[in-house]
Amino acid sequence: MDRILTALNLHKKLRGKLEIKSKISLSNRKNLSLMYTPGVAEAVKSIQNDPEQVNNITIKNNTIAVITDGSAVLGLGNVGAEAALPVMEGKCAIFKEFAQINAFPICLKSQNVEEIVMCVKNISPVFAAINLEDISAPRCFEIERKLQNLDIPVMHDDQHATAIVVLAGLINAVSVVNNDLKKCKTVITGVGAAGTAVAKLLGFYGLKNIILVDSKGIISNKRNNLEGYKKDLLLFTNKDNQTGNLIHAAKNADILIGVSQKRIFTKDIIQNLNDNAIVFALANPDPEITAVNAKKWGVAVYANGRSDNINQVNNALVFPGFFKGLIQKRITNITSKMKVNAAIALASLIKNPTSKRFIPAIFDKRIVSAIAGSITGNA
């Protein structure tokens, strides 16, 4: 409770976590005339004659828009545009602190796909990349898809950065328990943006036995009225067409990943897992199971997504470096291979993984350069 009050009081004291600052003082007439009229006219004409110059002489070269509609904020749900702003500010602060990238929060007062797409297209000239954030499924898939024709990268971070950090964590976690990741029975609960992307990346990496569970049970061909994107996931998941609830799915599973809601991993579910099980409880701000209960009920390797946890599996480890690599190399097309390379680069920073430390802390200064360096245009 003290931490909650401290956080709220700090936000009130700061009145926002961000500020805009000029790189040069305008305290004298000379600088003012160079940075604004008449000197700025030369910059305008330069870009008019060669549009590519916008990347060399404006803020665009190193600035990202963090865009949300407020429909899926943390584990808090559809809180709306205004309530989403503190999270977007925090994300922008992370971009600046860890990757020296300027980022600006844009919270849209619309949850209409076409309106969001049009808005992003219209503001895109200012930015080197677009980070879509906290937009609920399935709308987020359509929005991201419709924005792939811009000349800058557009990525829904809740999907792809989450998938990257989960894969990185699992690569090291399985080595702790001497298991083969590609042969593990893996259960993912929560089939929204993050769960869908995690499943797709794990499938691309080569996992053969993935079971997805939503609030109504196991995603199966026997389910009626599955949404289209959930039907598509059956192309590579639940090949035995298993049915039932999360307890049934967890039976003899080696890995349990939660991207859903707090406290849903009960003792019965955990004790249905195989020995030496790996559990990533990634709901924020409150995980599906606490570290205390996970240890008490026999989990061998545990992580959650909170910043106060030593093994933090959170997209914040990925997005600064991933976007830095995209921007530096002017890459607009993001591939699954690129994401796997980023996961391997992140995992490789821990040379001798243990249950107490199997993924780098966000403060590890090697992370951004390792991930950015892993991204290549031909991946």
C-alpha positions in Angstrom: 0.0 0.0 0.0 2.8 2.4 0.8 4.3 1.8 -2.7 1.0 2.5 -4.3 0.5 5.7 -2.5 4.1 6.7 -3.2 3.7 6.1 -6.9 0.5 8.1 -7.0 1.9 11.0 -5.0 5.0 11.1 -7.3 2.8 11.3 -10.4 0.9 14.2 -8.8 4.1 15.9 -7.9 5.6 15.6 -11.4 2.4 16.5 -13.2 3.5 14.2 -16.0 6.7 12.3 -16.6 7.8 14.0 -19.8 8.8 17.4 -21.1 9.8 18.9 -24.4 13.2 20.6 -24.4 15.0 22.6 -27.0 18.5 21.4 -28.0 19.7 25.0 -28.3 19.0 28.0 -26.2 16.8 30.7 -27.8 18.0 33.3 -25.3 19.7 35.5 -28.0 18.6 37.0 -31.3 21.2 35.1 -33.3 20.0 31.7 -32.2 16.4 32.6 -32.6 17.0 33.8 -36.2 18.8 30.6 -37.0 16.3 28.2 -35.4 13.2 30.0 -36.4 12.6 32.8 -39.0 14.4 33.6 -41.2 16.9 30.7 -40.9 14.4 27.9 -40.7 13.2 28.7 -44.2 16.3 27.0 -45.6 15.5 23.8 -43.8 11.9 23.9 -45.2 13.2 24.4 -48.8 15.8 21.6 -48.3 13.1 19.2 -47.4 10.8 20.5 -50.1 13.5 19.8 -52.7 14.5 16.4 -51.2 11.9 14.9 -48.9 14.6 12.5 -47.6 16.2 15.4 -45.8 13.5 15.3 -43.2 15.4 12.4 -41.6 18.5 14.5 -41.4 17.4 17.9 -40.2 14.3 17.3 -38.0 13.2 15.4 -34.9 11.7 12.7 -37.1 15.0 10.8 -37.3 14.8 9.6 -33.7 11.3 10.0 -32.6 8.5 7.4 -32.0 4.8 7.8 -31.5 3.4 5.6 -28.7 -0.3 5.3 -29.7 -3.2 3.8 -27.9 -6.9 3.8 -27.8 -7.0 2.9 -24.1 -8.8 -0.3 -24.7 -6.4 -2.8 -23.1 -4.2 -1.0 -20.6 -2.0 -3.3 -18.5 -4.4 -5.7 -16.7 -6.8 -2.9 -16.1 -8.8 -3.3 -19.3 -10.7 -0.7 -21.3 -9.9 2.4 -19.2 -10.1 5.0 -22.0 -7.8 7.5 -23.5 -7.2 9.8 -20.6 -6.5 7.0 -18.1 -4.1 5.4 -20.5 -1.9 8.4 -20.6 0.3 7.6 -17.5 1.2 4.3 -19.0 2.1 5.8 -22.4 4.2 8.5 -20.6 6.0 5.8 -18.8 6.7 3.9 -22.0 8.1 7.1 -23.6 10.3 7.6 -20.5 11.7 4.1 -21.0 12.5 4.8 -24.6 14.5 7.8 -23.7 16.2 6.4 -20.6 17.3 3.1 -22.1 17.7 3.8 -25.9 18.0 7.6 -26.1 15.0 7.6 -28.4 12.5 10.5 -28.2 8.9 9.2 -27.8 5.6 11.0 -27.5 2.3 9.6 -26.1 -0.7 9.9 -28.2 -4.0 8.6 -26.7 -6.8 8.6 -29.2 -10.4 9.2 -28.2 -11.7 6.6 -30.7 -11.8 2.8 -30.7 -12.9 2.7 -34.4 -10.4 0.9 -36.6 -10.7 3.2 -39.6 -10.5 6.3 -37.5 -7.4 5.1 -35.7 -5.7 4.0 -39.0 -6.4 7.3 -40.6 -5.1 9.3 -37.6 -1.9 7.3 -37.5 -1.3 7.8 -41.3 -1.9 11.5 -41.0 0.6 12.1 -38.2 3.2 9.6 -39.5 5.4 12.3 -41.2 6.6 13.4 -37.8 7.9 10.0 -36.7 10.5 7.5 -37.5 8.3 4.6 -36.2 4.9 3.9 -34.7 4.6 1.9 -31.5 1.0 0.8 -31.1 0.2 0.0 -27.5 -2.5 -1.4 -25.3 -5.1 -1.9 -28.0 -7.4 -4.9 -27.5 -7.7 -7.9 -29.8 -8.9 -8.5 -32.4 -8.9 -4.8 -33.4 -5.2 -4.5 -32.8 -4.4 -7.1 -35.5 -6.5 -5.2 -38.1 -5.0 -1.8 -37.2 -1.4 -3.1 -37.4 -2.1 -4.8 -40.7 -3.6 -1.8 -42.3 -0.7 0.4 -41.3 2.0 -1.7 -42.9 2.1 0.4 -46.1 3.7 3.4 -44.4 7.3 4.1 -45.1 8.2 3.6 -41.4 7.9 0.6 -39.1 4.6 0.0 -37.3 4.6 -2.5 -34.5 2.0 -3.4 -31.9 4.4 -3.8 -29.0 2.1 -5.8 -26.7 2.2 -8.5 -29.3 5.7 -8.7 -30.7 7.9 -7.4 -27.9 6.0 -9.6 -25.4 6.5 -12.6 -27.7 10.3 -11.9 -28.0 10.9 -11.6 -24.3 8.8 -14.7 -23.5 10.9 -16.7 -26.0 14.1 -15.3 -24.6 13.1 -16.3 -21.1 12.1 -19.8 -22.1 15.3 -20.4 -24.0 17.2 -19.9 -20.8 14.5 -21.4 -18.4 14.5 -24.8 -20.1 18.3 -25.0 -19.7 17.8 -24.6 -16.0 15.6 -27.7 -15.9 17.4 -29.6 -18.6 14.5 -29.7 -21.0 14.1 -29.4 -24.8 12.0 -26.3 -25.5 10.7 -27.6 -28.8 9.4 -30.7 -27.1 7.8 -29.1 -24.1 4.0 -29.1 -23.7 3.3 -25.4 -23.5 0.0 -23.9 -22.2 -0.8 -20.3 -22.8 -3.7 -18.7 -21.0 -5.1 -15.5 -22.4 -5.7 -15.4 -26.2 -5.6 -11.7 -26.8 -2.9 -9.7 -28.4 0.0 -11.0 -26.3 -1.1 -14.6 -26.1 -1.7 -14.8 -29.8 1.7 -13.3 -30.7 3.5 -15.5 -28.1 1.9 -18.6 -29.6 2.8 -17.6 -33.1 6.4 -16.9 -32.3 6.8 -20.1 -30.3 5.2 -22.0 -33.2 7.6 -20.4 -35.6 10.5 -21.3 -33.3 9.5 -24.9 -33.5 7.4 -25.8 -30.5 5.0 -28.6 -31.5 2.7 -29.0 -28.5 1.0 -25.7 -27.7 -2.4 -25.4 -26.0 -4.2 -22.1 -25.8 -6.9 -21.3 -23.2 -9.2 -18.4 -23.1 -12.0 -17.5 -20.6 -14.2 -20.2 -22.0 -11.7 -23.0 -22.1 -9.2 -24.7 -24.4 -9.2 -23.3 -28.0 -10.4 -26.4 -29.9 -12.1 -27.3 -33.2 -15.0 -28.5 -31.0 -15.7 -24.9 -29.8 -18.6 -23.1 -31.5 -18.4 -19.5 -32.6 -14.6 -19.1 -32.3 -13.4 -15.7 -33.6 -11.5 -15.9 -36.9 -8.1 -15.2 -35.4 -8.6 -18.0 -32.8 -9.5 -20.4 -35.6 -6.3 -19.5 -37.4 -4.3 -20.5 -34.3 -5.6 -24.0 -34.5 -3.5 -24.5 -37.7 -0.5 -25.1 -35.4 -1.9 -25.5 -31.8 -3.9 -28.2 -30.0 -3.2 -30.9 -32.7 -4.9 -33.5 -30.5 -8.0 -31.4 -30.3 -8.0 -31.4 -26.5 -11.0 -29.9 -24.8 -11.8 -28.7 -21.3 -10.7 -25.9 -19.0 -7.3 -24.6 -17.8 -6.9 -27.5 -15.2 -7.3 -30.0 -18.1 -4.9 -28.1 -20.3 -2.3 -27.9 -17.6 -2.1 -31.7 -17.0 1.4 -32.9 -17.7 2.4 -29.5 -19.1 6.0 -28.4 -18.9 5.4 -24.7 -19.4 2.5 -22.5 -18.3 2.4 -18.9 -19.6 -0.2 -16.5 -18.3 -1.1 -13.3 -20.2 -4.5 -13.1 -18.7 -5.7 -12.0 -15.3 -4.6 -12.0 -11.7 -4.6 -15.0 -9.4 -6.1 -17.6 -11.8 -3.3 -20.1 -11.4 -4.7 -22.1 -8.5 -2.9 -24.8 -6.5 -4.8 -27.5 -8.5 -3.6 -26.1 -11.8 0.0 -25.8 -10.7 0.0 -29.3 -9.3 -1.3 -30.7 -12.5 1.9 -29.6 -14.3 4.9 -31.9 -14.8 7.8 -31.9 -12.3 10.3 -29.1 -12.9 7.6 -26.9 -14.5 8.2 -23.4 -15.8 5.6 -20.7 -15.0 5.6 -17.2 -16.5 2.7 -15.3 -14.8 2.8 -12.1 -16.8 -0.5 -10.3 -16.0 0.2 -6.8 -14.8 0.1 -5.2 -12.4 -0.9 -8.4 -10.5 0.3 -11.8 -11.8 -1.7 -15.0 -12.2 0.3 -16.5 -9.3 2.7 -14.9 -6.8 6.3 -16.0 -6.5 5.6 -17.3 -3.0 2.8 -19.6 -4.0 4.6 -20.8 -7.2 7.6 -21.9 -5.0 5.3 -23.4 -2.4 3.4 -25.4 -4.9 6.5 -26.8 -6.7 7.2 -24.6 -9.7 10.9 -24.9 -10.6 11.3 -21.7 -12.6 9.1 -18.6 -12.1 8.8 -15.2 -13.6 6.3 -12.4 -13.7 6.2 -9.1 -15.5 6.6 -6.7 -12.7 9.5 -4.3 -12.3 10.0 -5.3 -8.7 10.7 -9.0 -9.7 14.3 -10.1 -10.3 13.3 -12.3 -13.3 11.1 -9.7 -15.0 9.7 -11.1 -18.3 8.3 -7.9 -19.7 8.2 -6.2 -23.1 10.1 -3.3 -21.6 13.3 -5.4 -22.0 12.7 -5.6 -25.7 11.1 -2.5 -27.3 13.8 0.1 -26.7 16.5 -2.0 -28.5 14.1 -3.4 -31.1 12.9 0.0 -32.2 16.4 1.4 -32.1 17.6 -1.3 -34.5 14.6 -0.6 -36.8 15.2 3.1 -36.8 19.0 2.9 -37.2 18.8 0.5 -40.2 15.7 2.1 -41.7 13.8 -1.2 -41.7 10.1 -1.1 -42.2 9.2 -4.8 -42.6 9.3 -6.8 -39.3 9.7 -10.6 -39.7 9.4 -13.6 -37.4 13.0 -14.4 -38.0 13.9 -10.9 -36.8 12.0 -11.5 -33.6 13.7 -14.9 -33.0 17.1 -13.3 -33.5 16.2 -10.6 -31.0 15.1 -13.3 -28.5 18.3 -15.2 -28.9 20.4 -12.1 -28.5 18.6 -11.2 -25.3 18.9 -14.7 -23.9 22.6 -14.9 -24.7 23.4 -12.2 -22.2 22.9 -14.7 -19.4 25.8 -17.2 -19.7 24.9 -19.6 -16.9 21.1 -19.4 -16.3 19.7 -20.4 -12.9 16.2 -20.3 -11.5 17.2 -17.2 -9.6 18.6 -15.4 -12.7 17.7 -16.5 -16.2 16.9 -13.2 -17.9 18.8 -9.9 -17.8 17.5 -7.0 -15.7 16.2 -4.1 -17.7 19.1 -2.0 -16.2 21.7 -4.2 -18.0 23.3 -1.7 -20.4 24.1 -4.5 -22.9 20.4 -5.2 -23.7 19.6 -2.4 -26.1 22.8 -2.8 -28.2 22.4 -6.6 -28.3 18.9 -6.5 -29.5 19.4 -3.6 -31.9 22.5 -5.3 -33.4 20.5 -8.5 -34.0 18.1 -6.8 -36.4 19.0 -6.9 -40.0 17.1 -6.1 -43.1 17.4 -9.6 -44.6 16.2 -11.4 -41.5 
